[in-house]
């Protein structure tokens, strides 16, 4: 049995209330969730009060606190995790923006930038969230694609598996989504 299939079966069992499966899911996926949170925090900037572990733990509570959670597979689970983390970071950015004293303080990063990681200011993050919300209202498929590619960090091949379509379709749709977001943010 492949690791992908095994994780999918554990997710289904955990959703059905199997506590052993739940513990195994948490143990096996924790490092990957931590990496996902670290990547998102790098993109958005953070403060000393926002750490990767806190984001993972809060996302975990949101993911496993839902009674209607039904993950189809590992990629779908990580897409849901990325969305939960995105919502946490947006909520955090809104709270920071509302605090006039902290609005003038630059946001230091706890973890260094790696490679070609994108770094967004709080205002950029909020603009991106608004643009993504408009994109999802216009074309939900493209909105989900952005969440999977940008926020989850899934590859074109992984996204094509989630959507059950060709890689070429994902690349084409990714270009459309980026064009929409760039235009929306620039406006």
C-alpha positions as CSV (number, residue, x, y, z in Angstrom):
1,X,0.0,0.0,0.0
2,X,1.4,3.4,-1.0
3,X,1.9,6.1,1.6
4,X,-0.6,8.3,-0.2
5,X,-3.3,5.6,0.1
6,X,-2.4,4.8,3.7
7,X,-2.7,8.5,4.6
8,X,-6.0,8.8,2.8
9,X,-7.4,5.8,4.7
10,X,-6.1,7.2,8.0
11,X,-7.8,10.5,7.3
12,X,-11.1,8.7,6.6
13,X,-10.8,6.7,9.8
14,X,-9.9,9.8,11.8
15,X,-12.9,11.6,10.4
16,X,-15.1,8.7,11.5
17,X,-13.9,9.0,15.0
18,X,-11.0,6.5,15.2
19,X,-8.7,8.0,17.8
20,X,-5.8,5.8,16.9
21,X,-6.0,6.9,13.2
22,X,-6.3,10.5,14.4
23,X,-3.1,10.2,16.4
24,X,-1.3,8.6,13.4
25,X,-2.5,11.3,11.1
26,X,-1.2,14.0,13.4
27,X,2.1,12.2,13.9
28,X,2.7,11.5,10.2
29,X,1.6,14.9,8.8
30,X,2.8,17.2,11.6
31,X,6.2,18.0,9.9
32,X,4.5,18.7,6.6
33,X,1.9,20.9,8.2
34,X,4.8,22.7,10.0
35,X,6.5,23.3,6.6
36,X,3.3,24.6,5.1
37,X,2.8,27.0,7.9
38,X,6.5,28.1,7.8
39,X,6.1,28.8,4.0
40,X,2.9,30.8,4.5
41,X,4.4,32.9,7.4
42,X,7.5,33.6,5.3
43,X,5.2,35.0,2.5
44,X,3.2,37.2,4.8
45,X,5.8,38.4,7.3
46,X,5.1,37.9,11.0
47,X,5.7,39.3,14.4
48,X,7.5,37.7,17.4
49,X,4.1,36.7,18.7
50,X,3.2,34.7,15.6
51,X,5.1,31.4,15.3
52,X,4.9,28.4,13.1
53,X,3.8,26.0,15.8
54,X,1.0,28.3,16.9
55,X,-0.3,28.5,13.3
56,X,-0.1,24.7,13.0
57,X,-1.9,24.2,16.3
58,X,-4.7,26.6,15.5
59,X,-5.1,25.2,12.0
60,X,-5.3,21.7,13.6
61,X,-8.1,22.9,15.8
62,X,-10.0,24.3,12.9
63,X,-9.5,21.2,10.8
64,X,-10.3,18.6,13.3
65,X,-12.9,20.7,15.1
66,X,-15.3,20.4,12.2
67,X,-17.8,17.7,12.3
68,X,-18.4,17.8,8.5
69,X,-14.8,17.6,7.4
70,X,-14.5,15.1,4.6
71,X,-11.0,14.9,3.1
72,X,-10.9,13.0,-0.2
73,X,-7.1,12.4,0.0
74,X,-3.8,13.8,1.3
75,X,-3.8,16.7,-1.2
76,X,-7.3,17.7,-0.3
77,X,-6.4,17.6,3.4
78,X,-3.4,19.9,2.7
79,X,-5.6,22.2,0.6
80,X,-8.0,22.5,3.6
81,X,-5.0,23.0,5.9
82,X,-3.6,25.8,3.7
83,X,-7.0,27.5,3.6
84,X,-7.3,27.3,7.4
85,X,-3.8,28.8,7.8
86,X,-4.6,31.5,5.2
87,X,-7.7,32.4,7.2
88,X,-5.6,32.6,10.4
89,X,-3.0,34.8,8.8
90,X,-5.7,37.1,7.3
91,X,-7.3,37.4,10.7
92,X,-4.0,38.2,12.3
93,X,-3.2,40.8,9.6
94,X,-6.6,42.5,10.2
95,X,-6.0,42.6,13.9
96,X,-2.5,44.0,13.3
97,X,-3.8,46.6,10.9
98,X,-6.5,47.7,13.4
99,X,-3.8,48.3,16.0
100,X,-2.6,51.8,15.1
101,X,0.5,51.5,17.2
102,X,1.7,48.3,15.4
103,X,0.8,49.6,12.0
104,X,4.0,51.7,12.0
105,X,6.2,48.9,13.3
106,X,7.9,46.9,10.6
107,X,7.1,43.2,10.7
108,X,10.3,41.2,11.3
109,X,10.6,37.7,10.2
110,X,11.5,35.0,12.6
111,X,12.6,32.5,10.0
112,X,14.9,33.6,7.1
113,X,13.7,33.8,3.5
114,X,14.6,30.7,1.5
115,X,15.2,30.6,-2.2
116,X,12.7,32.7,-4.2
117,X,10.1,32.8,-1.5
118,X,7.5,35.6,-1.9
119,X,7.2,38.1,0.9
120,X,4.0,40.0,1.3
121,X,3.4,42.9,3.6
122,X,0.2,43.0,5.7
123,X,-1.5,45.3,3.3
124,X,-0.4,43.1,0.3
125,X,-1.8,40.1,2.1
126,X,-5.1,41.8,2.7
127,X,-5.2,43.0,-0.9
128,X,-4.5,39.5,-2.1
129,X,-7.2,38.0,0.1
130,X,-9.7,40.6,-1.2
131,X,-8.7,39.8,-4.8
132,X,-8.9,36.1,-4.2
133,X,-12.3,36.4,-2.7
134,X,-13.5,38.3,-5.8
135,X,-11.8,35.6,-8.0
136,X,-13.7,32.9,-6.1
137,X,-17.0,34.7,-6.6
138,X,-16.3,34.9,-10.3
139,X,-14.7,31.5,-10.8
140,X,-14.5,29.1,-7.8
141,X,-12.3,26.7,-9.7
142,X,-9.6,29.3,-10.3
143,X,-9.9,30.4,-6.6
144,X,-9.3,26.9,-5.4
145,X,-6.4,26.6,-7.9
146,X,-4.7,29.7,-6.3
147,X,-5.2,28.2,-2.8
148,X,-3.6,24.9,-3.9
149,X,-0.7,26.5,-5.8
150,X,0.1,29.6,-3.8
151,X,-1.0,28.8,-0.3
152,X,-0.6,25.0,-0.2
153,X,2.5,25.0,-2.4
154,X,1.3,22.1,-4.5
155,X,3.0,21.4,-7.7
156,X,1.2,21.5,-11.1
157,X,1.2,17.7,-11.1
158,X,-0.3,17.5,-7.7
159,X,-3.0,20.1,-8.5
160,X,-3.8,18.1,-11.7
161,X,-4.4,15.0,-9.5
162,X,-6.7,16.9,-7.2
163,X,-8.7,18.4,-10.1
164,X,-8.4,15.2,-12.2
165,X,-7.3,17.2,-15.2
166,X,-4.1,17.5,-17.3
167,X,-1.1,19.5,-16.2
168,X,-1.5,21.7,-19.3
169,X,-5.0,22.7,-18.1
170,X,-3.6,23.6,-14.7
171,X,-0.9,25.7,-16.2
172,X,-3.4,27.5,-18.4
173,X,-5.8,28.1,-15.5
174,X,-2.9,29.2,-13.3
175,X,-2.0,31.9,-15.9
176,X,-5.6,33.1,-15.9
177,X,-5.8,33.2,-12.2
178,X,-2.6,35.2,-11.9
179,X,-3.7,37.6,-14.5
180,X,-7.0,38.2,-12.7
181,X,-5.2,38.7,-9.3
182,X,-2.6,41.0,-10.7
183,X,-5.2,43.2,-12.3
184,X,-7.4,43.2,-9.2
185,X,-4.4,44.1,-6.9
186,X,-3.2,46.8,-9.3
187,X,-6.7,48.4,-9.5
